[in-house]
């Protein structure tokens, strides 16, 4: 074990990855050294996820394993979402935890590390102040993380949506948009590092700027980004909220080729009664109208959504409405979750009445339907030339993504021959799998606006 070294595990979503990267930057700036060997680190840090039950169990398992193998004088810090909401319970279930740091003060990681001393904490050191995670006290840490040729930039944190099933407002607190000037500076720094794709993330990107008194803040930010980072080829938007995809946002997306015609808009369900119980926007006519507007403005639009099956009170008729909705709108990408009961959320009084086997059957039925749609959409791309961002190569093949594929969550393109990693190359699509494509390198690019 070496002094002033740390080992960091990041669990959960890309937003957590950004926070983990920011904590690591602050530690390095303060003279600490990152190691990938847990046995050699003085400090063991786990940035936990606490969104749903399985994520909580994974976080507890990782913490327990590190605690069980801790060496003398090693110190274990539990940070992140699980700690923010269940700090006392984490300390009870994992006795080897020495310090706890919540989501709202990740920027205090150096203070927490410097406060810990081996053998001096018979009970864990709690650092869970209820203040925002963003603002002037971010210090010198970027809220951006580079992964290969892509980079995630967090534009806001927290959420004001009243979704009955979701614990995020309890974990993250009220929304706080980061200053546009800071975001643009971070985007420029990513451009300087050779990044080809920027992915904008927040709990709700379409709410960006609302707390700053702005209207259409995301649209304005996108326009500024296009000007600020002319060498970045792709700008991608994740996590839009229904009802907040405005005409102005659609216009900006359609007007700038480097803003990808891709949108992740979690809809969660399609039956108005289910959506009302979820405390979600229930105007399905708005969804149809807005998606039609988007597809008219951006014919190559790739639309991703997620849905929950087995929500309390979901009847067979309501579930059939969801299936009909998916058949009609034919999403390019679709994810689904079985309802996970979350204590303390507004849905708690509803309980969890739908049997697990019913949830499983509905999940399978929905994903089977989407598999058919996905394959048909992929087959329609055979023969076309798409730009592919190459992410890796080995043994005569390369793997990459098109504009239709967000990092880590969507499909891949399997390309013959080893292409340069980090470059965007034209690929002629030669075959279609359910979620992935195959292809060969081409010589001529096809503009996204020309894709059928």
C-alpha positions as CSV (number, residue, x, y, z in Angstrom):
1,X,0.0,0.0,0.0
2,X,1.3,3.4,-1.0
3,X,0.3,6.6,0.8
4,X,-1.8,9.2,-1.0
5,X,-3.1,6.7,-3.5
6,X,-6.7,6.0,-4.3
7,X,-8.7,3.3,-6.1
8,X,-12.0,4.3,-7.5
9,X,-15.0,2.2,-8.6
10,X,-17.8,4.0,-10.5
11,X,-21.2,2.2,-10.6
12,X,-24.4,3.2,-12.4
13,X,-25.1,5.7,-15.1
14,X,-23.0,8.1,-17.2
15,X,-23.9,10.9,-14.8
16,X,-22.2,8.9,-12.0
17,X,-19.2,8.4,-14.3
18,X,-18.9,12.2,-14.7
19,X,-19.0,12.7,-10.9
20,X,-16.4,9.9,-10.4
21,X,-14.1,11.6,-13.0
22,X,-14.5,14.9,-11.2
23,X,-13.6,13.5,-7.8
24,X,-10.6,11.8,-9.3
25,X,-9.5,15.2,-10.8
26,X,-9.8,16.9,-7.5
27,X,-7.8,14.2,-5.7
28,X,-5.0,14.3,-8.4
29,X,-4.8,18.1,-8.2
30,X,-4.3,17.7,-4.4
31,X,-1.4,15.3,-4.8
32,X,-3.1,11.9,-4.7
33,X,-2.4,9.2,-7.3
34,X,-4.9,7.0,-9.0
35,X,-4.2,3.3,-9.1
36,X,-6.1,0.4,-10.7
37,X,-4.9,-2.0,-8.0
38,X,-7.1,-2.0,-4.9
39,X,-4.4,-3.7,-2.8
40,X,-2.0,-0.8,-3.4
41,X,-4.4,2.0,-2.6
42,X,-4.6,3.9,0.7
43,X,-8.1,5.0,-0.1
44,X,-10.8,2.8,-1.6
45,X,-13.7,4.9,-3.1
46,X,-17.0,3.5,-4.4
47,X,-19.3,5.9,-6.2
48,X,-22.5,3.9,-5.7
49,X,-25.8,3.8,-7.5
50,X,-29.1,3.7,-5.6
51,X,-31.7,4.1,-8.4
52,X,-33.5,0.8,-8.1
53,X,-33.2,-2.4,-6.0
54,X,-30.7,-4.4,-8.2
55,X,-28.4,-1.3,-8.4
56,X,-28.4,-1.0,-4.6
57,X,-27.6,-4.6,-4.2
58,X,-24.7,-4.3,-6.6
59,X,-23.3,-1.3,-4.7
60,X,-23.6,-3.1,-1.4
61,X,-21.9,-6.1,-2.8
62,X,-18.9,-4.1,-4.2
63,X,-18.5,-2.3,-0.9
64,X,-18.7,-5.5,1.1
65,X,-16.1,-7.2,-1.1
66,X,-13.7,-4.3,-0.7
67,X,-14.4,-4.1,3.1
68,X,-13.8,-7.8,3.5
69,X,-10.3,-7.6,1.9
70,X,-9.3,-4.3,3.3
71,X,-5.7,-4.2,4.5
72,X,-4.4,-2.6,7.7
73,X,-4.6,1.2,7.4
74,X,-6.7,1.1,4.2
75,X,-9.8,3.4,4.3
76,X,-13.1,2.7,2.5
77,X,-15.3,5.6,1.4
78,X,-18.9,5.0,0.1
79,X,-20.0,7.9,-2.1
80,X,-22.9,8.6,-4.4
81,X,-26.6,8.0,-4.7
82,X,-27.0,5.0,-2.4
83,X,-25.0,6.8,0.3
84,X,-27.0,10.0,-0.1
85,X,-30.3,8.3,0.5
86,X,-29.3,5.4,2.8
87,X,-26.1,6.4,4.5
88,X,-27.0,5.0,7.9
89,X,-28.1,1.7,6.4
90,X,-25.0,1.5,4.3
91,X,-22.8,1.9,7.4
92,X,-24.9,-0.8,9.2
93,X,-24.7,-3.3,6.4
94,X,-21.0,-2.7,5.6
95,X,-19.2,-2.3,8.9
96,X,-15.9,-1.7,7.1
97,X,-17.0,1.6,5.6
98,X,-14.9,4.5,7.1
99,X,-16.5,7.5,5.4
100,X,-19.7,8.4,3.6
101,X,-20.0,11.1,1.0
102,X,-23.3,12.0,-0.7
103,X,-24.1,13.1,-4.3
104,X,-24.7,16.7,-3.4
105,X,-21.2,17.3,-2.1
106,X,-18.9,15.2,-4.4
107,X,-16.6,18.2,-4.6
108,X,-15.7,17.7,-0.9
109,X,-13.9,14.4,-1.6
110,X,-10.5,15.8,-0.8
111,X,-11.8,17.2,2.5
112,X,-13.2,13.8,3.4
113,X,-10.0,11.9,2.5
114,X,-7.9,14.3,4.5
115,X,-10.2,13.9,7.5
116,X,-9.9,10.2,7.7
117,X,-7.2,8.6,9.8
118,X,-6.6,4.8,10.3
119,X,-7.9,3.6,13.6
120,X,-9.5,6.9,14.6
121,X,-13.0,6.3,13.5
122,X,-14.9,3.8,15.5
123,X,-18.0,5.0,13.6
124,X,-17.9,6.2,10.0
125,X,-17.3,9.8,9.2
126,X,-20.5,11.1,7.6
127,X,-20.4,13.9,5.1
128,X,-23.9,14.2,3.7
129,X,-24.8,17.9,3.7
130,X,-28.1,18.7,1.9
131,X,-26.7,21.2,-0.6
132,X,-26.5,21.2,-4.4
133,X,-23.9,19.3,-6.4
134,X,-23.3,22.1,-8.9
135,X,-22.3,25.7,-8.6
136,X,-19.3,27.8,-7.8
137,X,-17.7,25.3,-5.5
138,X,-17.0,22.7,-8.2
139,X,-13.4,23.9,-7.9
140,X,-11.1,23.0,-10.8
141,X,-12.9,19.8,-11.6
142,X,-14.5,19.3,-15.0
143,X,-18.0,17.9,-15.1
144,X,-17.0,16.0,-18.2
145,X,-15.4,12.7,-18.8
146,X,-13.7,11.4,-21.9
147,X,-14.4,7.8,-22.9
148,X,-12.5,6.8,-26.1
149,X,-13.4,9.3,-28.8
150,X,-16.6,10.4,-27.0
151,X,-17.2,12.6,-23.9
152,X,-20.1,13.0,-21.6
153,X,-20.8,16.5,-20.3
154,X,-23.2,17.0,-17.4
155,X,-25.2,20.2,-18.1
156,X,-27.3,20.1,-15.0
157,X,-28.1,18.0,-11.9
158,X,-31.2,17.3,-9.9
159,X,-34.8,17.1,-10.9
160,X,-38.1,18.8,-10.3
161,X,-40.3,16.3,-12.0
162,X,-43.0,14.6,-9.8
163,X,-42.7,11.1,-11.3
164,X,-44.3,8.8,-8.6
165,X,-41.9,5.8,-9.1
166,X,-38.7,7.7,-9.1
167,X,-36.3,8.4,-6.2
168,X,-34.0,10.8,-8.1
169,X,-35.4,14.0,-6.5
170,X,-34.9,12.4,-3.1
171,X,-31.3,11.7,-4.0
172,X,-30.3,14.6,-6.1
173,X,-32.5,17.4,-4.9
174,X,-33.9,20.3,-7.0
175,X,-32.4,21.0,-10.4
176,X,-29.4,23.2,-10.9
177,X,-28.2,24.2,-14.3
178,X,-24.5,24.7,-14.8
179,X,-23.4,28.0,-16.3
180,X,-23.3,27.9,-20.1
181,X,-19.8,29.5,-20.1
182,X,-18.5,26.6,-18.0
183,X,-20.1,24.0,-20.2
184,X,-18.6,25.6,-23.3
185,X,-15.1,25.7,-21.7
186,X,-15.4,22.0,-20.9
187,X,-16.5,21.3,-24.4
188,X,-13.5,23.1,-25.8
189,X,-11.2,21.1,-23.5
190,X,-12.7,17.9,-24.8
191,X,-12.2,19.2,-28.4
192,X,-8.6,19.8,-27.5
193,X,-8.3,16.2,-26.4
194,X,-9.5,15.0,-29.8
195,X,-13.0,14.0,-28.8
196,X,-15.3,13.4,-31.9
197,X,-18.6,13.1,-30.0
198,X,-20.2,15.1,-27.2
199,X,-23.0,13.6,-25.2
200,X,-25.1,16.0,-23.2
201,X,-26.5,14.5,-20.0
202,X,-28.7,15.5,-17.1
203,X,-31.7,14.0,-15.3
204,X,-33.7,16.1,-17.8
205,X,-31.7,17.9,-20.5
206,X,-34.8,19.7,-21.7
207,X,-35.1,21.4,-18.3
208,X,-31.7,23.1,-18.8
209,X,-31.8,26.8,-17.9
210,X,-35.3,26.8,-16.3
211,X,-33.8,27.5,-12.8
212,X,-31.8,30.4,-14.4
213,X,-35.0,32.0,-15.8
214,X,-34.3,30.8,-19.4
215,X,-36.8,29.6,-22.0
216,X,-35.6,27.0,-24.5
217,X,-32.2,27.0,-22.6
218,X,-31.2,23.7,-24.2
219,X,-31.8,25.0,-27.7
220,X,-29.6,28.1,-27.0
221,X,-26.9,26.0,-25.4
222,X,-26.8,23.7,-28.5
223,X,-26.4,26.7,-30.8
224,X,-23.6,28.0,-28.6
225,X,-21.9,24.6,-28.7
226,X,-22.0,24.4,-32.4
227,X,-20.1,27.6,-32.6
228,X,-17.7,26.8,-29.7
229,X,-16.5,23.4,-30.9
230,X,-16.3,23.3,-34.7
231,X,-14.0,20.3,-34.7
232,X,-16.4,18.0,-32.9
233,X,-18.4,16.0,-35.4
234,X,-21.3,14.8,-33.3
235,X,-23.4,16.4,-30.5
236,X,-25.9,14.0,-29.0
237,X,-28.8,14.7,-26.5
238,X,-29.9,12.2,-23.9
239,X,-32.9,12.2,-21.5
240,X,-35.5,14.6,-22.9
241,X,-38.8,15.0,-21.0
242,X,-42.1,14.6,-22.8
243,X,-43.8,18.0,-23.2
244,X,-40.5,19.9,-23.2
245,X,-39.3,19.0,-26.7
246,X,-40.2,22.4,-28.1
247,X,-40.6,23.6,-31.7
248,X,-37.5,25.7,-31.1
249,X,-35.4,22.7,-30.0
250,X,-36.6,20.7,-33.1
251,X,-35.7,23.6,-35.3
252,X,-32.2,23.9,-33.8
253,X,-31.6,20.1,-34.1
254,X,-32.7,20.1,-37.7
255,X,-30.7,23.2,-38.7
256,X,-27.2,21.9,-37.6
257,X,-25.9,18.7,-39.1
258,X,-23.5,18.2,-36.3
259,X,-26.3,18.0,-33.8
260,X,-27.3,14.4,-34.3
261,X,-30.9,13.5,-35.3
262,X,-31.1,11.3,-32.3
263,X,-33.2,11.8,-29.1
264,X,-33.6,9.7,-26.0
265,X,-37.1,10.6,-24.7
266,X,-38.2,8.2,-21.9
267,X,-42.0,8.0,-22.1
268,X,-42.5,5.2,-19.5
269,X,-46.0,4.2,-20.8
270,X,-48.7,5.0,-23.3
271,X,-52.0,4.6,-21.5
272,X,-53.2,7.9,-20.0
273,X,-54.5,6.2,-16.8
274,X,-51.2,4.5,-16.1
275,X,-49.3,7.7,-16.8
276,X,-51.5,9.6,-14.4
277,X,-50.8,7.1,-11.7
278,X,-47.1,7.6,-12.5
279,X,-47.6,11.3,-12.3
280,X,-46.2,11.6,-15.8
281,X,-47.4,13.7,-18.8
282,X,-50.5,11.9,-20.0
283,X,-51.2,13.8,-23.2
284,X,-50.5,11.0,-25.8
285,X,-51.8,13.2,-28.6
286,X,-48.8,15.5,-27.8
287,X,-46.4,12.6,-28.2
288,X,-47.8,11.6,-31.6
289,X,-47.8,15.3,-32.8
290,X,-44.3,16.0,-31.6
291,X,-42.8,12.8,-33.0
292,X,-44.4,13.6,-36.3
293,X,-42.9,17.1,-36.3
294,X,-39.5,15.7,-35.5
295,X,-39.7,13.1,-38.2
296,X,-40.8,15.7,-40.7
297,X,-38.0,18.0,-39.8
298,X,-35.4,15.2,-39.5
299,X,-36.3,12.3,-41.7
300,X,-33.3,10.3,-40.5
301,X,-34.3,10.7,-36.8
302,X,-33.4,7.9,-34.5
303,X,-35.7,7.9,-31.5
304,X,-35.0,6.1,-28.3
305,X,-37.4,5.6,-25.4
306,X,-37.9,3.5,-22.2
307,X,-41.0,2.0,-20.7
308,X,-42.0,0.5,-17.4
309,X,-44.2,-2.6,-17.3
310,X,-46.0,-3.9,-14.3
311,X,-46.6,-0.5,-12.7
312,X,-49.2,-0.8,-9.9
313,X,-52.7,-0.9,-11.4
314,X,-51.5,-1.7,-14.9
315,X,-54.3,-3.8,-16.5
316,X,-54.1,-6.1,-19.5
317,X,-55.9,-3.4,-21.5
318,X,-53.4,-0.7,-20.4
319,X,-50.5,-3.0,-21.3
320,X,-52.1,-3.8,-24.7
321,X,-52.3,0.0,-25.3
322,X,-48.6,0.2,-24.7
323,X,-48.0,-2.6,-27.3
324,X,-50.2,-0.8,-29.8
325,X,-48.3,2.4,-29.2
326,X,-44.9,0.8,-29.8
327,X,-46.3,-0.9,-33.0
328,X,-47.5,2.4,-34.3
329,X,-44.5,4.7,-33.5
330,X,-41.8,2.1,-34.2
331,X,-39.0,3.4,-32.0
332,X,-35.5,2.9,-33.3
333,X,-34.3,1.9,-29.8
334,X,-36.3,0.9,-26.9
335,X,-35.5,-0.2,-23.3
336,X,-37.9,-1.6,-20.7
337,X,-37.9,-2.1,-17.0
338,X,-40.1,-4.1,-14.7
339,X,-41.5,-1.9,-12.0
340,X,-39.3,-1.8,-8.9
341,X,-40.9,-0.8,-5.7
342,X,-39.1,2.2,-4.1
343,X,-39.8,3.1,-0.5
344,X,-40.3,6.8,0.1
345,X,-41.4,7.6,-3.4
346,X,-44.9,9.0,-4.1
347,X,-45.9,5.5,-5.5
348,X,-45.2,3.8,-2.2
349,X,-48.9,3.8,-1.1
350,X,-49.7,1.8,-4.3
351,X,-47.5,-1.0,-3.2
352,X,-46.3,-3.6,-5.6
353,X,-49.4,-5.7,-6.4
354,X,-48.6,-7.1,-9.8
355,X,-47.0,-10.6,-9.5
356,X,-43.4,-11.0,-10.6
357,X,-44.3,-13.6,-13.2
358,X,-46.8,-11.1,-14.8
359,X,-44.2,-8.4,-15.0
360,X,-41.7,-10.8,-16.5
361,X,-44.2,-12.0,-19.2
362,X,-45.1,-8.4,-20.1
363,X,-41.5,-7.4,-20.3
364,X,-40.7,-10.4,-22.6
365,X,-43.7,-9.6,-24.8
366,X,-42.7,-5.9,-25.2
367,X,-39.1,-6.7,-25.9
368,X,-40.0,-9.4,-28.4
369,X,-42.2,-6.9,-30.3
370,X,-39.3,-4.4,-30.3
371,X,-36.9,-7.0,-31.5
372,X,-39.0,-7.4,-34.6
373,X,-39.2,-3.7,-35.2
374,X,-35.5,-3.2,-34.6
375,X,-34.5,-5.9,-37.1
376,X,-36.8,-4.5,-39.7
377,X,-35.3,-1.0,-39.2
378,X,-31.8,-2.4,-39.4
379,X,-32.7,-4.4,-42.6
380,X,-33.8,-1.2,-44.2
381,X,-30.3,0.2,-43.8
382,X,-28.6,-2.6,-45.8
383,X,-26.9,-1.1,-48.8
384,X,-26.7,2.4,-47.4
385,X,-23.5,4.2,-46.4
386,X,-23.3,5.4,-42.8
387,X,-20.6,7.2,-40.9
388,X,-19.2,5.0,-38.1
389,X,-17.2,6.1,-35.1
390,X,-14.6,3.4,-34.7
391,X,-14.2,2.3,-31.0
392,X,-12.0,-0.7,-31.3
393,X,-10.5,-3.3,-33.6
394,X,-9.0,-6.8,-33.2
395,X,-8.3,-9.8,-35.4
396,X,-9.4,-8.3,-38.6
397,X,-12.6,-6.6,-37.5
398,X,-13.6,-3.3,-36.1
399,X,-16.4,-2.2,-33.8
400,X,-18.1,1.2,-34.0
401,X,-21.3,3.2,-33.7
402,X,-23.5,5.2,-36.1
403,X,-25.3,8.3,-35.2
404,X,-28.2,6.0,-34.3
405,X,-26.3,4.5,-31.4
406,X,-25.5,6.2,-28.1
407,X,-22.4,4.9,-26.3
408,X,-22.9,1.8,-24.1
409,X,-26.7,1.6,-24.5
410,X,-27.4,1.1,-28.2
411,X,-26.2,-1.1,-31.0
412,X,-22.8,-1.6,-32.8
413,X,-21.6,-1.9,-36.3
414,X,-19.2,-4.9,-37.0
415,X,-16.9,-3.9,-39.8
416,X,-14.5,-6.0,-41.9
417,X,-10.8,-5.0,-41.5
418,X,-9.2,-3.1,-38.7
419,X,-10.0,0.6,-39.1
420,X,-8.4,3.5,-37.2
421,X,-9.8,3.8,-33.7
422,X,-11.3,7.2,-32.8
423,X,-11.9,8.1,-36.5
424,X,-15.3,8.5,-38.2
425,X,-15.3,6.4,-41.4
426,X,-17.9,5.7,-44.1
427,X,-19.2,2.1,-43.9
428,X,-21.5,0.4,-46.4
429,X,-24.0,-1.6,-44.4
430,X,-24.0,-5.2,-45.7
431,X,-26.0,-7.1,-43.1
432,X,-28.5,-6.6,-40.3
433,X,-28.9,-8.3,-36.9
434,X,-31.6,-7.6,-34.4
435,X,-29.8,-4.7,-32.7
436,X,-26.4,-4.5,-34.6
437,X,-25.2,-4.0,-38.2
438,X,-22.4,-5.4,-40.3
439,X,-20.5,-3.6,-43.0
440,X,-17.5,-2.9,-45.1
441,X,-15.5,0.3,-45.3
442,X,-16.7,2.6,-48.1
443,X,-15.0,5.4,-50.0
444,X,-17.7,8.0,-50.0
445,X,-19.7,9.5,-47.1
446,X,-23.4,10.0,-47.2
447,X,-24.8,13.0,-45.3
448,X,-27.2,12.1,-42.5
449,X,-29.9,14.2,-44.3
450,X,-29.6,11.8,-47.3
451,X,-30.3,8.7,-45.2
452,X,-33.6,7.1,-46.2
